[in-house]
Amino acid sequence: MPGAFTTKITHVQFTLSPFTSEQMAQIGSIMVDTITDRIRRAYTVEDQPAKPIVDRYAKRKIRYGRNPIRDWSWSGQTLGSFKVKRASENQVTIGFVNPTADLKAHVNNLREKQFGVSPKDEEALHAAVGASLRTQRIVLVEHESWPKPESFQSVA
């Protein structure tokens, strides 16, 4: 069995981005949580209720104690593998870390577009970015001939 997935955090030597890699990973995590919550409530990328599932599948879900809605929750594998894949000061990538779950998400999205950023998800993104921008940020410029940042003290 493969090991647990770990987000890859990368750092660039010089950036004008107001974010750290860790802040970008946090913003990505907020988006993962927001999108996952919307899909579990069976809403589309337009923030509208998803169309009903077919009767046969609804009866099967009820028989196994699940909600008879389009919530991508039969095994938990698909949404369970939706994670922050990579983060740097410049960008964050979210997606499915399991190829099978990625395929399931693609097929489900062809039936009804639920995976993506809805208007309410975008509001959550703006709030997360705004919160990150309001946190204290020290601009750091490094050069190989300069002392390492650990030797500097914060002047905040």
C-alpha positions in Angstrom: 0.0 0.0 0.0 1.4 3.4 -0.9 2.3 5.9 1.8 0.2 8.8 2.9 0.1 11.8 0.5 2.1 14.8 1.5 1.7 18.3 -0.1 4.9 19.4 -1.9 6.0 22.8 -0.7 8.6 24.5 -2.9 10.4 27.8 -2.3 11.8 30.2 -4.9 14.9 32.3 -4.2 13.4 35.6 -5.0 9.7 36.4 -5.3 7.6 39.5 -5.2 4.6 37.5 -4.1 2.9 38.7 -0.9 2.4 35.0 0.1 4.6 32.3 1.5 4.4 28.7 0.2 2.7 27.8 3.4 0.1 30.5 3.1 -0.7 29.4 -0.5 -1.0 25.8 0.8 -3.5 27.1 3.5 -5.5 29.0 0.8 -5.6 25.8 -1.2 -6.8 23.8 1.8 -9.6 26.3 2.3 -10.6 25.8 -1.3 -10.5 22.0 -1.0 -12.7 22.2 2.1 -15.2 24.7 0.5 -15.5 22.7 -2.8 -15.8 19.4 -0.9 -18.5 20.7 1.4 -20.5 22.0 -1.6 -20.2 18.7 -3.5 -21.3 16.8 -0.3 -24.4 19.0 -0.1 -25.0 18.0 -3.8 -24.6 21.4 -5.3 -23.2 22.3 -8.7 -20.6 24.9 -9.7 -23.5 27.3 -10.2 -24.5 26.9 -6.5 -27.7 25.2 -7.6 -28.9 21.8 -6.3 -27.5 18.9 -8.5 -30.0 17.0 -10.6 -31.4 13.9 -8.9 -29.7 10.5 -9.3 -31.6 7.7 -11.1 -34.2 5.8 -9.0 -32.3 2.5 -9.2 -29.1 4.1 -7.8 -31.0 6.1 -5.2 -32.6 2.9 -3.9 -29.2 1.2 -3.7 -27.7 4.2 -1.8 -30.7 4.1 0.7 -30.3 0.3 1.1 -26.7 0.9 2.2 -27.5 3.8 4.5 -26.4 6.6 2.3 -28.2 9.8 1.1 -29.9 9.4 -2.2 -28.3 12.5 -3.7 -25.5 13.3 -6.1 -22.8 13.8 -3.4 -19.9 11.7 -4.7 -19.9 9.7 -1.4 -20.3 6.0 -2.3 -16.9 4.9 -1.1 -15.4 8.2 0.1 -12.4 7.5 -2.1 -13.0 10.4 -4.6 -13.4 13.3 -2.2 -11.0 11.7 0.2 -8.2 12.0 -2.4 -9.0 15.7 -3.2 -6.1 17.6 -1.7 -3.6 20.4 -2.1 -1.1 18.8 -4.5 1.6 21.5 -4.7 2.2 25.0 -3.3 4.8 27.7 -3.9 4.8 31.4 -3.4 3.4 31.8 -7.0 0.6 29.2 -7.1 -1.2 26.4 -5.4 -2.5 23.3 -7.2 -5.5 21.3 -5.9 -6.7 18.1 -7.3 -7.1 14.4 -6.9 -4.0 12.5 -5.8 -5.4 9.1 -6.7 -5.7 8.4 -10.5 -8.9 6.3 -10.0 -10.5 9.0 -8.0 -9.4 11.5 -10.7 -11.1 9.5 -13.4 -14.3 9.1 -11.2 -14.4 12.8 -10.7 -14.0 13.4 -14.4 -16.9 11.0 -15.3 -19.1 12.5 -12.5 -18.4 16.0 -13.8 -19.5 15.0 -17.3 -22.9 13.9 -15.8 -23.3 17.1 -13.8 -20.6 19.8 -13.3 -19.9 19.8 -9.6 -16.2 20.0 -9.5 -14.9 23.5 -10.1 -15.1 26.9 -8.4 -18.6 28.2 -7.8 -19.5 31.9 -7.1 -19.7 31.1 -3.4 -16.4 29.2 -3.6 -14.9 32.3 -5.2 -16.2 34.4 -2.3 -14.4 32.0 0.1 -11.2 32.3 -2.0 -11.4 36.1 -1.8 -11.9 35.9 2.0 -8.9 33.5 2.4 -6.7 35.7 0.2 -7.7 38.8 2.1 -7.0 37.2 5.5 -3.6 36.1 4.3 -2.8 39.6 3.0 -3.7 41.1 6.3 -1.2 38.9 8.2 2.3 40.3 8.8 4.7 39.5 6.0 8.4 40.3 6.0 10.0 40.6 2.5 13.1 38.4 2.4 15.7 38.6 -0.3 18.5 35.9 -0.2 21.8 35.7 -1.9 24.3 32.8 -1.6 27.1 35.2 -0.3 24.8 36.8 2.4 24.3 35.4 5.9 21.5 33.0 6.3 18.1 34.3 7.4 18.3 32.6 10.8 20.9 35.2 11.8 18.5 38.0 11.3 16.0 39.1 13.9 12.5 40.4 13.2 11.9 44.1 13.4 8.2 43.8 13.7 
